[in-house]
Amino acid sequence: MLNDIVGFVNNILWGQGQVLIYMLLVAGVWFTARLKFIQLIDFKHMFSLLKNSNKSDAQGISSFQALCTSLSARVGTGNLAGVAVAISLGGAGAIFWMWVIAFLGMATGYAESVLGQAYKIKDRDGQFRGGPAYYIKQGLKNSWFAVLFALCLFFGYGFVFSAVQANTITDAFNNSYNIPTEYTGAVIVIVAGLIVVGGLRAIAKFAEWVVPFMGVTYVLVALAITAINIQFLPSVLWDILSSAFGLQEAGAGAFAAAVKNGIMRGLYSNEAGSGSVPQAAASASPHPNHPASQGYVQMLGVFLDTMVLCTATAFIILLGTDTAIGEMEGIRLTQAAMESHLGGVGADFVAAAIGFFAFTSVVANYAYGEANLHIFKLDNKAGRILFTSGYLAMIFWGAMAELPTVWAMADMALGLMTVVNVIALVLLTPTIVNITKDYHKQRAMQKRSQREINFDAAKCKLQGNLEENDIWTGESKTKGSETPTV
């Protein structure tokens, strides 16, 4: 019965109904137009904000830590196994549509992160919390819609997505070393439990060191493989473009499969529009002290996740294996491709990479779920124990579950979150545009007078009412301590 329910919902969201495909494309085009191609015009500015992104205070983590936390959730099975799934079901053309949804998603990701910052609150420990449930409740003054999103997020990030990550890790280690899935699952549960007990700051510090290391290492290996096979790269690029528009013999069926699977797996990887990243964005004390600055930093995260890391995996697969459309393939396709390039050590490298990539996602997923405990008045000891127990139990279940079942549940959870969040984003467009204009105005003044950029909510037209007006008073709150950067 569970499979029937999941299948029915996914058919509406992703299948014949294709509700989400249209919603995401329209939302991406909408915010790209309303924000005047911000992902192109301010592309260089995204990187410039990393210069002072390691500054934090007692209330929030640094912008760099927030970026690494969001990347640790993004960078996981979607980058290694998800790309393999997209290619096996949608052909090489699926990669083109992953690029399209990432380009449009950069604007959507900026929009949701700006709102996450603008409507953030302080929890019982005095630390920043926020996300779609918070900006829906305050900005749209709609409590039941906020609760609906929080429930969808609990189901997705609190439980299902960590099961997907655990499933991919255990499958990779079982394939490479024949380790029983329940043994690997037990180890994941123990190590994840030890980290998440430390809360958001412990998770952010873990992500700050692990994510840059594993990302750079993986990209360097992919670049080396591409350089070795450079003579085949033009044919691979042509294969991606021709398959994306159904120009090959498979025709319209291949085109539809490429679009559907490219967008599905692209969204699952970069998460733009799903409402997950605003949880991490809201937890930061940004520098400059303005919601838009964290929006730019998180927009960079979409670029790094899909345009860089997913493309790296795509080239590894397309340069090393036959990519005819067939049955769903996951991490084993990526392992086989890497093995064709590097020999036996290739499968070992992918197993190690997915161990790092997926495990950081498992840990970051906890932070997203925990950030919404405040909505249900459960940000206390009893609430955290209950949430943590369910989270760890789902990791162990996912470690031994069947691949199609786990991915189908993940698609449903992500789809439900995205529907609620995209509706809220569109309704809150005036606030997003006003905050962006305020930032651009102050940035122009800064160039003339070296005046520091600070956001004052009273001087910017925000929809609804802020729950805590003292957070945004126009005074700089990012001072003092610096956290180490890589």
C-alpha positions as CSV (number, residue, x, y, z in Angstrom):
1,M,0.0,0.0,0.0
2,L,2.9,2.4,0.8
3,N,4.4,1.8,-2.6
4,D,1.0,2.5,-4.2
5,I,0.6,5.8,-2.4
6,V,4.2,6.9,-3.2
7,G,3.7,5.9,-6.8
8,F,0.4,7.8,-7.1
9,V,1.9,11.0,-5.7
10,N,5.1,10.8,-7.8
11,N,3.0,10.2,-10.9
12,I,1.3,13.6,-10.3
13,L,4.4,15.4,-9.3
14,W,6.9,13.9,-11.7
15,G,5.1,11.5,-14.0
16,Q,2.1,12.2,-16.3
17,G,1.1,15.3,-14.3
18,Q,4.7,16.7,-14.4
19,V,3.5,19.4,-12.0
20,L,7.0,20.0,-10.5
21,I,8.8,20.1,-13.8
22,Y,6.6,23.0,-15.0
23,M,6.7,24.7,-11.5
24,L,10.4,24.7,-11.3
25,L,11.0,25.9,-14.9
26,V,8.4,28.6,-14.5
27,A,9.8,29.7,-11.0
28,G,13.4,29.7,-12.4
29,V,12.4,31.9,-15.4
30,W,10.3,34.1,-13.1
31,F,13.0,34.9,-10.6
32,T,15.7,35.1,-13.3
33,A,13.5,37.8,-15.0
34,R,12.4,39.6,-11.8
35,L,16.0,39.7,-10.5
36,K,17.3,40.8,-13.9
37,F,19.6,37.8,-14.6
38,I,21.3,38.1,-11.2
39,Q,23.1,34.8,-11.7
40,L,24.9,36.3,-14.7
41,I,25.2,40.0,-13.9
42,D,26.6,39.3,-10.4
43,F,28.4,36.1,-11.1
44,K,31.8,37.6,-10.0
45,H,30.2,39.2,-6.9
46,M,29.2,35.7,-5.6
47,F,32.9,34.7,-5.3
48,S,34.0,38.1,-3.9
49,L,31.7,37.6,-0.9
50,L,33.8,34.6,0.1
51,K,36.6,36.9,1.2
52,N,35.0,37.8,4.5
53,S,32.7,34.8,4.8
54,N,34.5,33.2,7.8
55,K,33.3,35.8,10.3
56,S,30.6,34.8,12.8
57,D,29.3,35.7,16.2
58,A,27.5,34.0,19.2
59,Q,24.1,34.1,17.5
60,G,25.0,32.6,14.1
61,I,27.5,30.5,12.2
62,S,29.7,32.1,9.5
63,S,28.5,32.5,5.9
64,F,31.2,30.1,4.9
65,Q,30.0,27.5,7.4
66,A,26.4,28.0,6.2
67,L,27.6,27.4,2.6
68,C,29.5,24.3,3.6
69,T,26.6,23.0,5.6
70,S,24.2,23.5,2.7
71,L,26.8,21.9,0.3
72,S,27.2,19.0,2.6
73,A,23.5,18.3,2.3
74,R,23.5,19.0,-1.5
75,V,26.8,17.2,-2.3
76,G,26.0,13.5,-1.8
77,T,24.2,10.7,-3.7
78,G,22.8,13.2,-6.1
79,N,26.3,14.1,-7.4
80,L,27.5,10.5,-7.8
81,A,24.5,8.1,-7.8
82,G,21.9,10.7,-8.9
83,V,23.8,11.6,-12.1
84,A,24.2,7.9,-12.9
85,V,20.4,7.4,-12.4
86,A,19.7,10.4,-14.7
87,I,22.0,9.0,-17.5
88,S,20.7,5.4,-17.2
89,L,17.1,6.5,-17.5
90,G,17.3,9.7,-19.6
91,G,20.5,9.3,-21.6
92,A,23.3,11.8,-21.9
93,G,20.8,14.5,-22.7
94,A,19.7,14.5,-19.1
95,I,22.9,16.3,-18.2
96,F,22.0,19.3,-20.4
97,W,18.7,19.6,-18.5
98,M,20.5,19.3,-15.2
99,W,22.5,22.4,-16.4
100,V,19.4,24.2,-17.3
101,I,17.6,23.6,-14.0
102,A,20.8,24.6,-12.2
103,F,21.2,27.9,-14.1
104,L,17.5,28.8,-13.4
105,G,17.8,27.4,-9.9
106,M,20.6,29.8,-9.0
107,A,18.0,32.6,-9.1
108,T,15.5,30.5,-7.2
109,G,18.2,29.5,-4.6
110,Y,19.1,33.2,-4.1
111,A,15.4,34.1,-3.6
112,E,14.7,31.4,-0.9
113,S,18.0,32.1,0.9
114,V,17.2,35.8,1.1
115,L,13.9,35.1,2.7
116,G,15.4,32.6,5.1
117,Q,17.7,35.3,6.4
118,A,15.1,38.1,6.4
119,Y,12.5,36.2,8.5
120,K,14.9,34.3,10.8
121,I,14.3,34.1,14.6
122,K,16.4,33.2,17.7
123,D,15.7,29.8,19.4
124,R,15.8,29.1,23.1
125,D,19.6,29.0,23.0
126,G,19.8,32.5,21.3
127,Q,20.9,31.0,18.0
128,F,19.5,31.9,14.6
129,R,16.9,29.6,13.0
130,G,14.8,30.1,9.9
131,G,13.5,28.6,6.6
132,P,10.3,28.4,4.6
133,A,8.1,27.5,7.6
134,Y,9.3,30.8,9.2
135,Y,8.9,33.0,6.2
136,I,5.6,31.5,5.3
137,K,4.3,32.1,8.9
138,Q,5.6,35.6,9.2
139,G,5.6,36.9,5.6
140,L,2.4,35.3,4.4
141,K,0.8,35.2,7.9
142,N,-0.3,31.6,7.2
143,S,0.4,29.2,10.1
144,W,-1.2,26.1,8.6
145,F,0.8,26.4,5.3
146,A,4.0,26.8,7.4
147,V,3.2,23.7,9.4
148,L,2.5,21.8,6.2
149,F,6.0,22.7,4.9
150,A,7.6,21.8,8.2
151,L,5.9,18.4,8.2
152,C,7.1,17.8,4.6
153,L,10.6,18.8,5.6
154,F,10.5,16.5,8.6
155,F,9.5,13.6,6.4
156,G,12.1,14.4,3.8
157,Y,15.2,15.7,5.6
158,G,14.5,14.3,9.0
159,F,14.0,10.8,7.8
160,V,13.8,9.8,4.1
161,F,16.8,11.6,2.5
162,S,19.2,10.2,5.1
163,A,17.9,6.8,4.2
164,V,18.8,7.4,0.6
165,Q,22.3,8.5,1.5
166,A,22.8,5.5,3.8
167,N,21.5,3.2,1.0
168,T,24.1,4.5,-1.4
169,I,27.0,4.2,1.0
170,T,26.1,0.6,2.0
171,D,25.6,-0.4,-1.6
172,A,29.0,1.1,-2.7
173,F,30.8,-0.7,0.2
174,N,29.0,-3.9,-0.5
175,N,29.9,-3.7,-4.2
176,S,33.6,-3.0,-3.5
177,Y,34.3,-4.9,-0.4
178,N,31.3,-7.3,0.1
179,I,30.6,-5.8,3.5
180,P,27.1,-6.6,4.7
181,T,24.8,-3.6,4.4
182,E,23.6,-3.9,8.0
183,Y,27.2,-3.6,9.3
184,T,27.9,-0.5,7.3
185,G,24.5,0.9,8.3
186,A,25.3,0.4,12.0
187,V,28.6,2.3,11.7
188,I,26.8,5.2,9.9
189,V,24.2,5.4,12.7
190,I,26.9,5.4,15.5
191,V,29.2,8.0,13.8
192,A,26.3,10.3,12.8
193,G,24.8,10.1,16.3
194,L,28.1,11.2,17.8
195,I,28.3,14.3,15.5
196,V,24.7,15.5,15.6
197,V,24.6,15.4,19.4
198,G,26.8,18.6,19.3
199,G,24.0,20.5,17.4
200,L,24.3,22.9,14.5
201,R,27.6,24.4,15.4
202,A,29.3,20.9,15.5
203,I,27.7,20.0,12.2
204,A,28.9,23.3,10.6
205,K,32.4,22.9,11.9
206,F,32.5,19.3,10.5
207,A,31.2,20.5,7.1
208,E,33.6,23.4,7.0
209,W,36.6,21.1,6.9
210,V,35.3,18.0,5.1
211,V,33.3,19.6,2.2
212,P,36.1,21.7,0.6
213,F,38.6,18.8,0.9
214,M,36.4,16.1,-0.7
215,G,35.0,18.5,-3.4
216,V,38.4,19.7,-4.6
217,T,39.8,16.1,-4.5
218,Y,36.9,14.7,-6.6
219,V,37.1,17.5,-9.2
220,L,40.8,17.1,-9.6
221,V,40.4,13.4,-10.3
222,A,37.6,14.2,-12.8
223,L,39.8,16.8,-14.5
224,A,42.6,14.3,-14.8
225,I,40.3,11.7,-16.4
226,T,38.9,14.3,-18.8
227,A,42.4,15.4,-19.8
228,I,43.5,11.8,-20.4
229,N,40.4,11.3,-22.6
230,I,40.4,14.8,-24.1
231,Q,40.1,13.4,-27.7
232,F,36.7,11.9,-26.9
233,L,35.3,15.1,-25.2
234,P,33.9,16.7,-28.3
235,S,31.8,13.6,-29.1
236,V,30.6,13.5,-25.5
237,L,29.5,17.1,-25.6
238,W,27.7,16.5,-28.9
239,D,26.0,13.4,-27.4
240,I,24.8,15.5,-24.5
241,L,23.4,18.3,-26.7
242,S,21.9,16.0,-29.4
243,S,20.3,13.7,-26.9
244,A,18.9,16.6,-24.9
245,F,16.6,17.6,-27.8
246,G,15.8,14.2,-29.1
247,L,17.9,14.5,-32.3
248,Q,19.1,10.9,-32.1
249,E,17.3,7.8,-33.4
250,A,15.2,7.4,-30.2
251,G,13.4,10.6,-31.0
252,A,10.6,12.1,-28.8
253,G,10.7,9.3,-26.2
254,A,14.4,10.0,-25.5
255,F,13.7,13.8,-25.3
256,A,10.9,13.4,-22.7
257,A,13.1,11.0,-20.7
258,A,16.1,13.4,-20.8
259,V,14.0,16.4,-19.6
260,K,12.2,14.5,-16.9
261,N,15.2,12.7,-15.4
262,G,17.6,15.7,-15.8
263,I,15.3,18.0,-13.9
264,M,14.4,15.4,-11.3
265,R,18.0,14.5,-10.5
266,G,19.2,18.1,-10.9
267,L,16.7,19.3,-8.3
268,Y,17.6,16.4,-6.0
269,S,21.2,17.4,-6.3
270,N,21.2,21.2,-6.0
271,E,17.9,21.4,-4.1
272,A,17.1,24.9,-5.5
273,G,13.5,25.8,-4.8
274,S,12.9,22.8,-2.5
275,G,13.2,24.9,0.7
276,S,16.1,23.0,2.3
277,V,18.9,25.5,1.9
278,P,17.2,28.4,3.6
279,Q,17.6,26.4,6.9
280,A,21.3,26.7,6.6
281,A,21.2,30.2,5.2
282,A,19.1,31.5,8.1
283,S,21.6,30.2,10.6
284,A,24.3,32.5,9.5
285,S,25.5,35.9,10.7
286,P,26.2,37.2,7.2
287,H,28.9,39.6,6.1
288,P,27.9,42.2,5.0
289,N,25.1,42.2,7.5
290,H,22.3,41.9,4.9
291,P,20.0,39.1,3.8
292,A,21.1,39.5,0.2
293,S,24.7,38.7,0.9
294,Q,23.8,35.2,2.1
295,G,21.6,34.8,-0.9
296,Y,24.6,35.3,-3.1
297,V,26.7,32.9,-1.2
298,Q,24.0,30.2,-1.4
299,M,23.5,30.9,-5.1
300,L,27.2,30.0,-5.5
301,G,26.4,26.7,-3.8
302,V,24.0,25.7,-6.7
303,F,26.7,26.5,-9.2
304,L,29.3,24.4,-7.4
305,D,27.0,21.5,-6.9
306,T,25.6,21.0,-10.4
307,M,27.8,22.9,-12.8
308,V,31.0,21.6,-11.2
309,L,30.5,18.4,-9.3
310,C,27.6,16.9,-11.3
311,T,29.4,17.7,-14.5
312,A,32.5,16.0,-13.2
313,T,30.6,12.8,-12.6
314,A,28.8,13.0,-15.9
315,F,32.1,13.3,-17.8
316,I,33.6,10.3,-15.8
317,I,30.6,8.2,-16.8
318,L,30.2,9.3,-20.4
319,L,33.9,9.0,-21.1
320,G,34.0,5.5,-19.6
321,T,30.8,3.5,-20.2
322,D,28.0,2.7,-22.7
323,T,25.1,5.1,-21.9
324,A,22.2,3.5,-23.6
325,I,18.9,4.2,-21.9
326,G,17.8,1.1,-19.8
327,E,17.1,0.1,-16.3
328,M,17.9,2.3,-13.3
329,E,21.5,2.3,-12.3
330,G,22.9,4.0,-9.3
331,I,26.3,4.2,-7.6
332,R,27.5,1.0,-9.3
333,L,27.4,2.7,-12.7
334,T,29.7,5.5,-11.4
335,Q,32.0,2.8,-9.9
336,A,32.1,0.9,-13.1
337,A,33.0,4.1,-15.1
338,M,35.7,5.0,-12.6
339,E,37.1,1.5,-12.7
340,S,37.3,1.7,-16.5
341,H,39.5,4.8,-16.1
342,L,41.6,3.9,-13.1
343,G,41.4,0.1,-12.9
344,G,40.5,-1.6,-9.6
345,V,41.4,1.5,-7.6
346,G,38.6,3.4,-9.4
347,A,35.8,1.5,-7.6
348,D,37.6,2.0,-4.3
349,F,37.9,5.7,-4.9
350,V,34.2,6.1,-5.6
351,A,33.4,4.0,-2.5
352,A,35.5,6.4,-0.5
353,A,34.1,9.5,-2.2
354,I,30.5,8.4,-1.7
355,G,31.3,7.6,1.9
356,F,32.4,11.2,2.4
357,F,29.8,12.9,0.2
358,A,26.8,10.9,1.4
359,F,27.8,10.9,5.1
360,T,28.1,14.7,5.2
361,S,24.6,14.8,3.7
362,V,23.3,12.5,6.4
363,V,24.7,14.9,9.1
364,A,23.4,18.1,7.4
365,N,20.0,16.6,6.9
366,Y,19.7,16.4,10.7
367,A,20.4,20.1,11.0
368,Y,17.6,20.9,8.5
369,G,15.1,18.9,10.4
370,E,16.2,20.1,13.8
371,A,15.8,23.7,12.7
372,N,12.1,23.2,12.4
373,L,11.5,21.8,15.9
374,H,10.8,25.4,17.0
375,I,7.7,25.5,14.8
376,F,6.2,22.6,16.8
377,K,7.5,23.9,20.2
378,L,9.8,20.9,20.4
379,D,13.1,22.7,20.6
380,N,13.7,21.2,24.0
381,K,15.5,18.1,25.3
382,A,12.5,15.7,24.9
383,G,11.8,16.9,21.4
384,R,15.4,16.6,20.2
385,I,15.6,13.0,21.7
386,L,12.4,12.0,19.9
387,F,13.6,13.5,16.6
388,T,17.1,12.1,16.8
389,S,15.8,8.6,17.5
390,G,13.5,8.6,14.5
391,Y,16.3,10.1,12.3
392,L,18.8,7.4,13.3
393,A,16.3,4.6,12.9
394,M,15.5,5.7,9.3
395,I,19.2,5.7,8.5
396,F,19.5,2.0,9.5
397,W,16.3,1.1,7.6
398,G,17.6,2.9,4.5
399,A,20.9,1.0,4.7
400,M,19.1,-2.2,3.9
401,A,16.1,-1.1,1.7
402,E,15.7,-1.6,-2.0
403,L,17.1,1.1,-4.3
404,P,13.9,2.0,-6.3
405,T,11.8,2.1,-3.0
406,V,14.2,4.6,-1.3
407,W,14.5,6.8,-4.4
408,A,10.8,6.9,-4.9
409,M,10.1,8.0,-1.3
410,A,12.8,10.7,-1.7
411,D,11.3,12.0,-4.9
412,M,7.9,12.3,-3.2
413,A,9.2,14.0,-0.1
414,L,11.3,16.5,-2.2
415,G,8.4,17.1,-4.5
416,L,5.9,17.9,-1.7
417,M,8.4,20.3,-0.1
418,T,9.0,22.0,-3.4
419,V,5.4,22.6,-4.3
420,V,4.7,24.3,-1.0
421,N,8.0,26.4,-1.1
422,V,7.7,27.5,-4.7
423,I,4.1,28.8,-4.1
424,A,5.4,30.7,-1.1
425,L,8.4,32.2,-3.0
426,V,6.2,33.5,-5.8
427,L,3.8,35.1,-3.3
428,L,6.7,36.7,-1.5
429,T,8.4,38.0,-4.7
430,P,7.8,41.7,-3.8
431,T,9.9,41.2,-0.6
432,I,12.7,39.4,-2.5
433,V,12.9,42.2,-5.0
434,N,12.8,45.0,-2.4
435,I,15.6,43.4,-0.4
436,T,17.7,43.0,-3.5
437,K,17.2,46.6,-4.5
438,D,18.1,47.7,-1.0
439,Y,21.4,45.7,-1.2
440,H,22.2,47.1,-4.7
441,K,21.5,50.7,-3.5
442,Q,23.8,50.3,-0.4
443,R,26.4,48.5,-2.5
444,A,26.5,51.5,-4.9
445,M,26.8,53.9,-1.9
446,Q,29.6,51.8,-0.4
447,K,31.7,52.2,-3.6
448,R,31.4,56.0,-3.3
449,S,31.7,56.5,0.4
450,Q,33.1,53.2,1.9
451,R,29.9,53.1,4.0
452,E,29.3,49.7,5.6
453,I,26.3,47.7,4.3
454,N,23.7,47.0,6.9
455,F,20.1,45.9,6.6
456,D,17.4,47.8,8.3
457,A,14.0,46.1,8.1
458,A,12.2,49.3,8.9
459,K,13.5,50.9,5.8
460,C,12.7,48.1,3.4
461,K,9.1,47.0,2.5
462,L,8.7,43.4,3.9
463,Q,5.5,41.5,3.6
464,G,3.8,40.4,6.8
465,N,5.4,41.0,10.2
466,L,8.8,40.0,11.6
467,E,8.6,37.9,14.7
468,E,11.8,39.5,16.1
469,N,12.3,43.1,15.0
470,D,15.6,43.5,16.9
471,I,17.5,41.2,14.6
472,W,17.4,43.6,11.7
473,T,17.9,47.2,13.1
474,G,20.5,48.4,10.7
475,E,23.4,47.8,13.1
476,S,26.2,45.4,12.3
477,K,26.0,42.2,14.2
478,T,28.9,40.4,12.6
479,K,31.9,41.0,14.8
480,G,34.7,39.5,16.6
481,S,35.4,35.9,16.3
482,E,36.5,34.3,13.1
483,T,36.3,30.6,12.3
484,P,39.0,28.9,10.4
485,T,38.6,28.6,6.6
486,V,40.1,26.3,4.1
